[in-house]
Amino acid sequence: MLRALLHLLSGGSSRRRGGSGPQGRFRSAQFTSFMAQNNRRRVDTDLLDAVLRSRRMLRHLLKLALAGGGAWVVVESARALSIF
């Protein structure tokens, strides 16, 4: 019990602080192989890639919306100028 309390107070293992371990949601190779062997639903273990993909898609959608808005302003300005 004392060892667990000291471990919690020390801030965790040095592996977490160092960042030198494998990246992703599941860090244990044995656990990953266990999940694969038991026909579990495939889990996206690399959450960081999913976040980066969604951010990239959001940036593209924002650029597309800005381009569409700019085109709309140009068309409406041309219509207004053609009236006068």
Backbone hydrogen bonds in HBPLUS format (Angstrom, degrees):
<---DONOR---> <-ACCEPTOR-->    atom                        ^
c    i                          cat <-CA-CA->   ^        H-A-AA   ^      H-
h    n   atom  resd res      DA  || num        DHA   H-A  angle D-A-AA Bond
n    s   type  num  typ     dist DA aas  dist angle  dist       angle   num
A0005-LEU N   A0001-MET O   3.02 MM   4  6.26 156.5  2.07 147.6 154.3     1
A0006-LEU N   A0002-LEU O   2.88 MM   4  6.11 158.1  1.93 149.7 155.6     2
A0007-HIS N   A0003-ARG O   2.87 MM   4  6.07 150.1  1.96 144.5 153.4     3
A0008-LEU N   A0004-ALA O   2.99 MM   4  6.24 154.5  2.06 146.0 151.8     4
A0009-LEU N   A0005-LEU O   3.00 MM   4  6.22 156.5  2.05 146.7 153.3     5
A0010-SER N   A0006-LEU O   2.93 MM   4  6.01 135.5  2.13 141.1 152.2     6
A0011-GLY N   A0008-LEU O   3.38 MM   3  5.66 159.3  2.43 104.0 109.9     7
A0018-GLY N   A0014-SER O   2.89 MM   4  6.00 153.2  1.96 148.1 155.4     8
A0019-GLY N   A0015-ARG O   3.23 MM   4  6.23 157.7  2.28 143.9 147.8     9
A0025-ARG N   A0045-THR O   2.61 MM  20  4.91 156.4  1.66 146.5 155.0    10
A0032-THR N   A0028-SER O   3.15 MM   4  6.42 156.6  2.21 146.2 152.4    11
A0033-SER N   A0029-ALA O   2.98 MM   4  6.20 161.3  2.02 150.0 154.5    12
A0034-PHE N   A0030-GLN O   2.94 MM   4  6.12 150.4  2.03 143.5 152.2    13
A0035-MET N   A0031-PHE O   2.97 MM   4  6.22 156.4  2.02 147.1 152.7    14
A0036-ALA N   A0032-THR O   3.01 MM   4  6.28 152.5  2.09 145.3 153.0    15
A0037-GLN N   A0033-SER O   2.93 MM   4  6.08 154.3  1.99 148.1 154.4    16
A0038-ASN N   A0034-PHE O   3.17 MM   4  6.28 140.7  2.34 144.2 153.1    17
A0040-ARG N   A0035-MET O   3.43 MM   5  5.74 163.8  2.46 175.2 170.6    18
A0051-VAL N   A0047-LEU O   3.00 MM   4  6.27 155.4  2.06 151.1 157.7    19
A0052-LEU N   A0048-LEU O   2.92 MM   4  6.18 160.3  1.96 151.7 157.1    20
A0053-ARG N   A0049-ASP O   2.88 MM   4  6.07 156.5  1.93 149.0 155.2    21
A0054-SER N   A0050-ALA O   3.03 MM   4  6.22 158.9  2.07 144.9 150.4    22
A0055-ARG N   A0051-VAL O   2.95 MM   4  6.18 153.7  2.02 148.2 155.7    23
A0056-ARG N   A0052-LEU O   2.95 MM   4  6.12 156.0  2.01 146.1 152.5    24
A0057-MET N   A0053-ARG O   2.94 MM   4  6.16 157.6  1.99 148.2 154.4    25
A0058-LEU N   A0054-SER O   2.93 MM   4  6.09 152.9  2.01 142.5 150.1    26
A0059-ARG N   A0055-ARG O   2.93 MM   4  6.19 152.0  2.01 145.9 153.1    27
A0060-HIS N   A0056-ARG O   3.02 MM   4  6.31 156.8  2.07 147.2 153.2    28
A0061-LEU N   A0057-MET O   2.92 MM   4  6.19 156.8  1.97 148.5 155.1    29
A0062-LEU N   A0058-LEU O   2.92 MM   4  6.11 151.9  2.00 144.7 152.4    30
A0063-LYS N   A0059-ARG O   2.93 MM   4  6.20 156.9  1.98 148.7 154.7    31
A0064-LEU N   A0060-HIS O   2.92 MM   4  6.13 156.0  1.98 146.8 153.6    32
A0065-ALA N   A0061-LEU O   2.89 MM   4  6.10 154.6  1.96 145.1 151.9    33
A0066-LEU N   A0062-LEU O   2.92 MM   4  6.16 156.4  1.98 147.4 153.7    34
A0067-ALA N   A0063-LYS O   2.92 MM   4  6.11 157.7  1.97 147.4 153.6    35
A0068-GLY N   A0064-LEU O   2.90 MM   4  6.07 158.2  1.95 146.7 153.0    36
A0069-GLY N   A0065-ALA O   2.87 MM   4  6.03 154.9  1.93 145.2 152.4    37
A0070-GLY N   A0066-LEU O   2.89 MM   4  6.07 155.2  1.95 145.5 152.3    38
A0071-ALA N   A0067-ALA O   2.94 MM   4  6.15 156.3  1.99 146.7 153.1    39
A0072-TRP N   A0068-GLY O   2.95 MM   4  6.14 152.5  2.03 143.9 151.6    40
A0073-VAL N   A0069-GLY O   3.00 MM   4  6.25 157.0  2.05 147.4 152.9    41
A0074-VAL N   A0070-GLY O   3.03 MM   4  6.28 158.1  2.08 147.7 153.4    42
A0075-VAL N   A0071-ALA O   2.95 MM   4  6.17 163.9  1.97 151.9 155.9    43
A0076-GLU N   A0072-TRP O   2.90 MM   4  6.07 168.5  1.92 153.4 156.9    44
A0077-SER N   A0073-VAL O   2.88 MM   4  5.97 150.8  1.97 143.8 152.4    45
A0078-ALA N   A0074-VAL O   2.94 MM   4  6.13 153.4  2.01 146.1 153.3    46
A0079-ARG N   A0075-VAL O   2.96 MM   4  6.26 153.7  2.03 148.7 155.9    47
A0080-ALA N   A0076-GLU O   2.98 MM   4  6.17 160.1  2.02 145.3 150.6    48
A0081-LEU N   A0077-SER O   2.92 MM   4  6.11 156.1  1.98 147.8 154.2    49
A0082-SER N   A0078-ALA O   2.95 MM   4  6.08 144.8  2.08 140.7 150.3    50
A0083-ILE N   A0079-ARG O   3.17 MM   4  6.45 135.3  2.39 142.3 152.8    51
